[in-house]
Amino acid sequence: MAAYKPVVVQACPKLGEKITQDTLYWRGYKTPVQIKEFGAVNKIDFSPVLPYNYAVTASSRIHIYGRYSQEPIKTFSRFKDAVYGATYRDDGQLLVAGSEDSSIRLFDVSGRAPLRQFDGHTKPVHLVGFLSDKYRIFSGGDDYSANLWDIPSATEIVSYSEHTDYVRCGCASKVNADVFITGSYDHTVKLFDARTKSSVMTIEHGHPVESLLLFPSGGLLVSAGGRHVKVWDVLKGGQLLVSLKNHHKTVTCVCLNSSGQRLLSGSLDRHVKIYSTTSYKVVHSFSYATSILSLALSPEDETIVVGMTNGVLNVKHRKPEERNEKSQKKRQPAYRTYVKGRTYMPKQEDFCVSKPVKRVLRKYDKLLKSFESSKALDAVLEPPIMLHTPEVTVAVMQELHHRGTLRSALAGRDEKQVNLLLTFVARRVIEPRFTPVLVTVADMIT
């Protein structure tokens, strides 16, 4: 009798995403750590200096987290009402935040009580930040105004009332210490120069502006609002370079990686999209449990932190690359390499003894070998096999059909087993690779 040949399972090419360098890189982040905050996380800001702690603004508190800490290492909680947009200064020593009670407070990171309080807005202040000279603060409020403040004297330098709706986002130029930009729900982005009494440039975004980002060079501006992320050339008077529409709900936040080669955008559609800044095509995306309000990437791209509407903080750390190198152990040479040398080739008169390969048969193969058709079919109708490897179930059915024992294998089944079979056939018969076999099975069952 000839040796038993195992069932040949048909292999089909998988239709899936193309594996690129970006896919491998962004998948290199560990399973996320979930931290529950007191309310929706409206801002996350990383300290620009080591050890890269990050400030999380949620409800009426600002929590400072260490890079790997799951509990706050410091809390600023002296707010009567909601607090917004806590932002670090470039040296990582000061922190500024706006609030629902229309005041702006300045904190020393090592202290607890506010160093300065700036009063001048008449409605909640959502936007605060430092100019690059480190001695002035810009702010934007729901009173439609954008203000500039002097830190040493705690006084207002200038107030611009050009927007016609809430001012909710903005950024400062790292190249020019007098330039800052604000975005408003009146669909416009305005560029201000502290040396002038009015805005220098106005850009029409077309939707309420939720987030702004200026490239480190100061030449390109990214605005996010509605479903659009738009890139503008500031040096060409605000010329639109590209408009990206990859989200299907409002885009709430944008950020750059440390090299400036990847742009990240978070949205209420629960996705973070990553774009190449050369082609502006999506190179990867992350999916989250609920709508995203804030997003930040650590200065060395080692940590991604996402804040959501349900108050959950999602923290992903990059896997250290050293461990991957250690895990790839070198394969030791075979015994004959030591005896004969690596380049030895067998001669014509040599008698080569091949090592016998022990073939392990699967459960269904063993049953088919002993002609137990019904039990072999039962073995491949188990839920794990039917769900994850349906091609194995179909291959066994095809083998039974070739043997002429498929009808007897299907016979004598109770209602539960027939129901299981029919469910599998109904679900998989539409797949072209399975159709010929499953149509025959369906015909026999009926």
Disulfide bonds with the S-S distance in Angstrom:
none
